[in-house]
Amino acid sequence: MDQRPFFPTLGTGFVLVLLHRFLGIAAYYSHAFGILVKGRPVVLVQGGRLQQKNMLWEHISKHDLEEDMRLDAKTQDLSKIQVALLERSGDISFIKANSVEQQAT
């Protein structure tokens, strides 16, 4: 029976933790590196219209978007949403149409 020592596994884990910390620090100090590692926000709704191509690419269904609209934006009406963004964190943020009009005046 071949028994391997525990330490190579532990060493690999330690290296992965250090690599994760290094990439996180690099992303903090370099915006361009942060975009490379974490990506950019993606527009899912623009002017009350679904951006089907972006939703397909990001694997977000209309039902997923509607659920987040009800929970976060407190609305079921897509026409009331000016912009919906899939953030780098994976959350969806909503800007309502009337809040954009109020800021413009």
Secondary structure, DSSP 4 states (H G I P E B T S, - for coil): -----SHHHHHHHHHHHHHHHHHHHHHHH-HHHHHHHH---EEEEETTEE-HHHHHHTT--HHHHHHHIIIII----GGGEEEEEE-TTS-EEEEEHHHHHHHH-
